[in-house]
Amino acid sequence: QLQLVESGGGLVQPGGSLRLSCSASGFTLNYYAVGWFRQAPGKEREGVSCVYRGDGPATYADAVKGRFTISRDNAQNTVYLQMNSLAPEDTGVYYCAVTHAYVITDIQATCVMTPLVYDDWGQGTQVTVSS
């Protein structure tokens, strides 16, 4: 049975850091594009970052470029989201999800940060940035 589990959320002060984990069971995460999404209260779910399958490239939302880094650990069947310089507007429930969807950008396949194309989701982990 395919399962995704997020962890690593919590309460952090502005300027702080967190590392979120997305661990998979029942399938090999490296065969999928993996996306991180977040949803703040009263707002729609938005894409934060994604990484294409294998050694494929990563994509970041403008709001997190230079602060967040997505990475894979294939031995652990896990994808991480390192979040630095956190701000109150980063508060929300963070979800990871997987898809086989892709787009061609500059002749290279890249991941898509549209929630609708993702097939399987984790349960989410809460991130709260507050002083």
MARMI-433076 format. One record per residue: chain; residue in one letter; x, y, z of N, C-alpha, C in turn; residue number from 0. Coordinates in steps of 0.05 Angstrom, whole numbers, always signed. Example, Ala and Ser with C-alpha at 12.3 -4.5 7.8 and 13.67 -1.06 7.14 Angstrom:
BEGIN
+-------+------+--------+--------+--------+--------+--------+--------+--------+--------+--------+-----+
| kette | rest |     nX |     nY |     nZ |    caX |    caY |    caZ |     cX |     cY |     cZ |  nr |
+-------+------+--------+--------+--------+--------+--------+--------+--------+--------+--------+-----+
|     A |    A |   +264 |   -114 |   +156 |   +246 |    -90 |   +156 |   +264 |    -66 |   +156 |   0 |
|     A |    S |   +257 |    -45 |   +142 |   +273 |    -21 |   +143 |   +258 |     +1 |   +157 |   1 |
+-------+------+--------+--------+--------+--------+--------+--------+--------+--------+--------+-----+
END
This chain:
BEGIN
+-------+------+--------+--------+--------+--------+--------+--------+--------+--------+--------+-----+
| kette | rest |     nX |     nY |     nZ |    caX |    caY |    caZ |     cX |     cY |     cZ |  nr |
+-------+------+--------+--------+--------+--------+--------+--------+--------+--------+--------+-----+
|     A |    Q |    +17 |    -24 |     +0 |     +0 |     +0 |     +0 |    +18 |    +25 |     +0 |   0 |
|     A |    L |    +12 |    +43 |    -19 |    +28 |    +67 |    -22 |    +21 |    +87 |     +1 |   1 |
|     A |    Q |    +42 |    +96 |    +15 |    +37 |   +115 |    +37 |    +59 |   +136 |    +38 |   2 |
|     A |    L |    +51 |   +160 |    +44 |    +69 |   +182 |    +48 |    +65 |   +193 |    +76 |   3 |
|     A |    V |    +87 |   +199 |    +90 |    +84 |   +210 |   +117 |   +103 |   +234 |   +120 |   4 |
|     A |    E |    +92 |   +257 |   +126 |   +108 |   +281 |   +131 |   +114 |   +283 |   +161 |   5 |
|     A |    S |   +137 |   +294 |   +167 |   +145 |   +300 |   +194 |   +164 |   +324 |   +194 |   6 |
|     A |    G |   +169 |   +334 |   +218 |   +188 |   +355 |   +221 |   +177 |   +383 |   +226 |   7 |
|     A |    G |   +150 |   +385 |   +225 |   +138 |   +411 |   +230 |   +140 |   +419 |   +259 |   8 |
|     A |    G |   +132 |   +443 |   +264 |   +132 |   +453 |   +292 |   +130 |   +483 |   +293 |   9 |
|     A |    L |   +135 |   +493 |   +317 |   +134 |   +522 |   +322 |   +163 |   +533 |   +321 |  10 |
|     A |    V |   +167 |   +554 |   +306 |   +194 |   +565 |   +303 |   +192 |   +596 |   +302 |  11 |
|     A |    Q |   +212 |   +609 |   +312 |   +212 |   +639 |   +311 |   +219 |   +649 |   +283 |  12 |
|     A |    P |   +210 |   +673 |   +277 |   +219 |   +684 |   +251 |   +249 |   +684 |   +248 |  13 |
|     A |    G |   +258 |   +677 |   +225 |   +287 |   +675 |   +220 |   +298 |   +647 |   +225 |  14 |
|     A |    G |   +282 |   +630 |   +237 |   +291 |   +603 |   +244 |   +289 |   +584 |   +220 |  15 |
|     A |    S |   +296 |   +559 |   +226 |   +297 |   +538 |   +205 |   +282 |   +513 |   +215 |  16 |
|     A |    L |   +272 |   +498 |   +195 |   +261 |   +472 |   +200 |   +268 |   +454 |   +176 |  17 |
|     A |    R |   +269 |   +429 |   +180 |   +272 |   +410 |   +158 |   +249 |   +390 |   +159 |  18 |
|     A |    L |   +233 |   +391 |   +138 |   +211 |   +372 |   +136 |   +219 |   +347 |   +121 |  19 |
|     A |    S |   +208 |   +325 |   +129 |   +214 |   +299 |   +116 |   +188 |   +288 |   +104 |  20 |
|     A |    C |   +191 |   +276 |    +81 |   +169 |   +262 |    +68 |   +179 |   +233 |    +63 |  21 |
|     A |    S |   +170 |   +215 |    +79 |   +179 |   +187 |    +77 |   +158 |   +170 |    +63 |  22 |
|     A |    A |   +167 |   +153 |    +46 |   +149 |   +136 |    +30 |   +151 |   +107 |    +38 |  23 |
|     A |    S |   +129 |    +93 |    +37 |   +129 |    +64 |    +41 |   +110 |    +52 |    +20 |  24 |
|     A |    G |   +118 |    +28 |    +11 |   +101 |    +14 |     -8 |   +108 |    +20 |    -37 |  25 |
|     A |    F |   +127 |    +38 |    -41 |   +136 |    +45 |    -69 |   +162 |    +59 |    -67 |  26 |
|     A |    T |   +176 |    +62 |    -90 |   +201 |    +76 |    -91 |   +198 |   +105 |    -99 |  27 |
|     A |    L |   +204 |   +122 |    -80 |   +199 |   +151 |    -84 |   +215 |   +163 |   -107 |  28 |
|     A |    N |   +238 |   +151 |   -113 |   +255 |   +162 |   -134 |   +243 |   +159 |   -161 |  29 |
|     A |    Y |   +223 |   +142 |   -164 |   +210 |   +139 |   -191 |   +188 |   +160 |   -196 |  30 |
|     A |    Y |   +184 |   +177 |   -177 |   +162 |   +197 |   -179 |   +173 |   +225 |   -176 |  31 |
|     A |    A |   +159 |   +244 |   -188 |   +163 |   +272 |   -181 |   +150 |   +276 |   -153 |  32 |
|     A |    V |   +163 |   +291 |   -136 |   +152 |   +296 |   -110 |   +148 |   +326 |   -106 |  33 |
|     A |    G |   +126 |   +334 |    -96 |   +120 |   +362 |    -91 |   +115 |   +367 |    -62 |  34 |
|     A |    W |   +122 |   +391 |    -53 |   +115 |   +402 |    -27 |    +95 |   +424 |    -31 |  35 |
|     A |    F |    +73 |   +423 |    -16 |    +53 |   +443 |    -18 |    +46 |   +453 |    +11 |  36 |
|     A |    R |    +34 |   +476 |    +12 |    +25 |   +486 |    +38 |     -2 |   +499 |    +36 |  37 |
|     A |    Q |    -16 |   +499 |    +59 |    -42 |   +511 |    +60 |    -45 |   +526 |    +86 |  38 |
|     A |    A |    -49 |   +552 |    +83 |    -54 |   +569 |   +107 |    -84 |   +570 |   +111 |  39 |
|     A |    P |    -92 |   +576 |   +136 |   -121 |   +578 |   +142 |   -135 |   +598 |   +123 |  40 |
|     A |    G |   -157 |   +589 |   +111 |   -173 |   +607 |    +94 |   -161 |   +611 |    +66 |  41 |
|     A |    K |   -139 |   +597 |    +60 |   -126 |   +601 |    +34 |   -125 |   +574 |    +19 |  42 |
|     A |    E |   -121 |   +576 |     -7 |   -119 |   +553 |    -24 |    -91 |   +540 |    -20 |  43 |
|     A |    R |    -90 |   +514 |    -26 |    -65 |   +500 |    -25 |    -47 |   +510 |    -47 |  44 |
|     A |    E |    -22 |   +516 |    -41 |     -3 |   +526 |    -61 |    +22 |   +510 |    -62 |  45 |
|     A |    G |    +34 |   +509 |    -86 |    +59 |   +495 |    -89 |    +82 |   +510 |    -77 |  46 |
|     A |    V |   +100 |   +496 |    -64 |   +124 |   +508 |    -51 |   +148 |   +500 |    -67 |  47 |
|     A |    S |   +151 |   +474 |    -72 |   +174 |   +464 |    -87 |   +168 |   +436 |    -97 |  48 |
|     A |    C |   +182 |   +428 |   -118 |   +179 |   +401 |   -127 |   +206 |   +392 |   -140 |  49 |
|     A |    V |   +209 |   +366 |   -142 |   +233 |   +355 |   -154 |   +225 |   +333 |   -173 |  50 |
|     A |    Y |   +236 |   +333 |   -197 |   +229 |   +313 |   -216 |   +242 |   +286 |   -207 |  51 |
|     A |    R |   +232 |   +265 |   -219 |   +242 |   +238 |   -212 |   +271 |   +234 |   -218 |  52 |
|     A |    G |   +283 |   +215 |   -205 |   +311 |   +209 |   -209 |   +329 |   +233 |   -201 |  53 |
|     A |    D |   +347 |   +240 |   -219 |   +364 |   +263 |   -214 |   +354 |   +289 |   -227 |  54 |
|     A |    G |   +328 |   +289 |   -231 |   +315 |   +312 |   -244 |   +317 |   +337 |   -229 |  55 |
|     A |    P |   +311 |   +359 |   -242 |   +314 |   +386 |   -230 |   +292 |   +392 |   -210 |  56 |
|     A |    A |   +298 |   +412 |   -193 |   +279 |   +422 |   -174 |   +268 |   +448 |   -183 |  57 |
|     A |    T |   +244 |   +454 |   -173 |   +230 |   +479 |   -179 |   +221 |   +491 |   -153 |  58 |
|     A |    Y |   +222 |   +518 |   -151 |   +213 |   +531 |   -127 |   +194 |   +554 |   -133 |  59 |
|     A |    A |   +175 |   +558 |   -115 |   +158 |   +581 |   -117 |   +174 |   +606 |   -112 |  60 |
|     A |    D |   +167 |   +628 |   -124 |   +182 |   +653 |   -120 |   +184 |   +661 |    -91 |  61 |
|     A |    A |   +163 |   +655 |    -76 |   +163 |   +663 |    -48 |   +183 |   +649 |    -31 |  62 |
|     A |    V |   +194 |   +627 |    -40 |   +213 |   +612 |    -23 |   +240 |   +609 |    -36 |  63 |
|     A |    K |   +244 |   +619 |    -60 |   +270 |   +616 |    -73 |   +292 |   +629 |    -56 |  64 |
|     A |    G |   +314 |   +614 |    -54 |   +336 |   +624 |    -38 |   +334 |   +617 |     -9 |  65 |
|     A |    R |   +311 |   +608 |     +0 |   +307 |   +602 |    +28 |   +302 |   +572 |    +33 |  66 |
|     A |    F |   +288 |   +559 |    +14 |   +280 |   +531 |    +17 |   +297 |   +514 |     -3 |  67 |
|     A |    T |   +303 |   +490 |     +5 |   +317 |   +471 |    -12 |   +304 |   +444 |    -10 |  68 |
|     A |    I |   +298 |   +432 |    -33 |   +287 |   +405 |    -34 |   +309 |   +386 |    -41 |  69 |
|     A |    S |   +308 |   +362 |    -29 |   +329 |   +343 |    -35 |   +318 |   +315 |    -31 |  70 |
|     A |    R |   +332 |   +296 |    -43 |   +325 |   +267 |    -40 |   +346 |   +252 |    -25 |  71 |
|     A |    D |   +337 |   +232 |    -10 |   +355 |   +212 |     +2 |   +343 |   +185 |     -7 |  72 |
|     A |    N |   +354 |   +175 |    -28 |   +342 |   +150 |    -39 |   +346 |   +126 |    -21 |  73 |
|     A |    A |   +367 |   +126 |     -6 |   +372 |   +103 |    +13 |   +350 |   +103 |    +34 |  74 |
|     A |    Q |   +340 |   +127 |    +42 |   +320 |   +129 |    +62 |   +292 |   +130 |    +50 |  75 |
|     A |    N |   +290 |   +131 |    +23 |   +265 |   +133 |     +9 |   +249 |   +157 |    +19 |  76 |
|     A |    T |   +264 |   +179 |    +21 |   +253 |   +204 |    +34 |   +261 |   +228 |    +17 |  77 |
|     A |    V |   +243 |   +248 |    +17 |   +249 |   +274 |     +6 |   +247 |   +294 |    +28 |  78 |
|     A |    Y |   +266 |   +313 |    +29 |   +267 |   +333 |    +50 |   +261 |   +361 |    +38 |  79 |
|     A |    L |   +251 |   +378 |    +56 |   +249 |   +406 |    +49 |   +262 |   +422 |    +72 |  80 |
|     A |    Q |   +286 |   +432 |    +66 |   +300 |   +449 |    +85 |   +290 |   +477 |    +82 |  81 |
|     A |    M |   +280 |   +488 |   +104 |   +268 |   +515 |   +104 |   +284 |   +533 |   +123 |  82 |
|     A |    N |   +296 |   +553 |   +111 |   +312 |   +573 |   +126 |   +299 |   +600 |   +125 |  83 |
|     A |    S |   +308 |   +617 |   +142 |   +298 |   +645 |   +143 |   +267 |   +646 |   +143 |  84 |
|     A |    L |   +255 |   +630 |   +159 |   +226 |   +627 |   +160 |   +213 |   +653 |   +169 |  85 |
|     A |    A |   +190 |   +659 |   +157 |   +175 |   +683 |   +163 |   +146 |   +675 |   +170 |  86 |
|     A |    P |   +131 |   +693 |   +184 |   +104 |   +686 |   +191 |    +87 |   +677 |   +168 |  87 |
|     A |    E |    +92 |   +688 |   +144 |    +76 |   +681 |   +121 |    +81 |   +652 |   +111 |  88 |
|     A |    D |   +101 |   +639 |   +122 |   +106 |   +611 |   +116 |    +90 |   +592 |   +132 |  89 |
|     A |    T |    +74 |   +603 |   +151 |    +57 |   +586 |   +168 |    +36 |   +572 |   +152 |  90 |
|     A |    G |    +32 |   +547 |   +159 |    +11 |   +531 |   +145 |    +16 |   +501 |   +150 |  91 |
|     A |    V |     -2 |   +486 |   +139 |     +2 |   +457 |   +138 |    +16 |   +450 |   +113 |  92 |
|     A |    Y |    +38 |   +435 |   +116 |    +55 |   +428 |    +93 |    +50 |   +398 |    +86 |  93 |
|     A |    Y |    +45 |   +394 |    +60 |    +39 |   +368 |    +50 |    +60 |   +360 |    +29 |  94 |
|     A |    C |    +66 |   +334 |    +28 |    +81 |   +324 |     +5 |    +62 |   +306 |    -12 |  95 |
|     A |    A |    +69 |   +304 |    -37 |    +52 |   +288 |    -55 |    +69 |   +279 |    -78 |  96 |
|     A |    V |    +59 |   +259 |    -93 |    +74 |   +247 |   -115 |    +58 |   +247 |   -141 |  97 |
|     A |    T |    +72 |   +248 |   -163 |    +59 |   +247 |   -189 |    +78 |   +237 |   -210 |  98 |
|     A |    H |    +67 |   +227 |   -233 |    +83 |   +221 |   -256 |    +83 |   +244 |   -276 |  99 |
|     A |    A |    +67 |   +265 |   -270 |    +64 |   +287 |   -289 |    +90 |   +303 |   -292 | 100 |
|     A |    Y |    +94 |   +315 |   -315 |   +117 |   +331 |   -319 |   +111 |   +351 |   -342 | 101 |
|     A |    V |   +128 |   +371 |   -344 |   +128 |   +390 |   -367 |   +156 |   +391 |   -378 | 102 |
|     A |    I |   +157 |   +399 |   -403 |   +183 |   +403 |   -416 |   +190 |   +432 |   -415 | 103 |
|     A |    T |   +213 |   +438 |   -402 |   +223 |   +465 |   -399 |   +251 |   +466 |   -409 | 104 |
|     A |    D |   +256 |   +482 |   -430 |   +283 |   +483 |   -442 |   +293 |   +455 |   -449 | 105 |
|     A |    I |   +277 |   +439 |   -462 |   +282 |   +412 |   -472 |   +287 |   +392 |   -449 | 106 |
|     A |    Q |   +281 |   +400 |   -425 |   +285 |   +382 |   -402 |   +259 |   +377 |   -388 | 107 |
|     A |    A |   +254 |   +352 |   -379 |   +230 |   +346 |   -364 |   +233 |   +357 |   -336 | 108 |
|     A |    T |   +213 |   +372 |   -327 |   +213 |   +383 |   -300 |   +186 |   +377 |   -286 | 109 |
|     A |    C |   +186 |   +381 |   -260 |   +162 |   +375 |   -245 |   +142 |   +398 |   -247 | 110 |
|     A |    V |   +119 |   +392 |   -238 |    +96 |   +411 |   -240 |    +87 |   +418 |   -212 | 111 |
|     A |    M |    +82 |   +443 |   -207 |    +73 |   +451 |   -180 |    +44 |   +457 |   -179 | 112 |
|     A |    T |    +28 |   +442 |   -193 |     -1 |   +445 |   -193 |    -13 |   +422 |   -176 | 113 |
|     A |    P |    -26 |   +428 |   -154 |    -36 |   +406 |   -137 |    -54 |   +386 |   -152 | 114 |
|     A |    L |    -69 |   +394 |   -172 |    -88 |   +377 |   -185 |    -75 |   +353 |   -198 | 115 |
|     A |    V |    -50 |   +355 |   -206 |    -37 |   +333 |   -221 |    -24 |   +313 |   -202 | 116 |
|     A |    Y |    -25 |   +318 |   -176 |    -13 |   +300 |   -157 |    -33 |   +279 |   -148 | 117 |
|     A |    D |    -25 |   +254 |   -147 |    -43 |   +232 |   -143 |    -46 |   +223 |   -114 | 118 |
|     A |    D |    -24 |   +223 |   -100 |    -24 |   +212 |    -73 |    -11 |   +232 |    -54 | 119 |
|     A |    W |    -23 |   +236 |    -31 |    -15 |   +257 |    -12 |    -11 |   +245 |    +16 | 120 |
|     A |    G |     +7 |   +259 |    +30 |    +10 |   +253 |    +59 |    -11 |   +267 |    +75 | 121 |
|     A |    Q |    -10 |   +264 |   +101 |    -30 |   +276 |   +119 |    -24 |   +304 |   +127 | 122 |
|     A |    G |     +1 |   +313 |   +122 |     +9 |   +340 |   +128 |    +22 |   +343 |   +155 | 123 |
|     A |    T |    +38 |   +364 |   +157 |    +51 |   +371 |   +182 |    +49 |   +401 |   +186 | 124 |
|     A |    Q |    +43 |   +410 |   +210 |    +38 |   +438 |   +216 |    +64 |   +453 |   +220 | 125 |
|     A |    V |    +67 |   +475 |   +206 |    +90 |   +493 |   +210 |    +79 |   +520 |   +219 | 126 |
|     A |    T |    +88 |   +529 |   +242 |    +79 |   +555 |   +253 |   +103 |   +573 |   +258 | 127 |
|     A |    V |   +104 |   +596 |   +245 |   +126 |   +615 |   +249 |   +115 |   +639 |   +264 | 128 |
|     A |    S |   +124 |   +641 |   +289 |   +113 |   +662 |   +306 |   +133 |   +668 |   +328 | 129 |
|     A |    S |   +133 |   +693 |   +337 |   +150 |   +701 |   +359 |   +133 |   +700 |   +385 | 130 |
+-------+------+--------+--------+--------+--------+--------+--------+--------+--------+--------+-----+
END
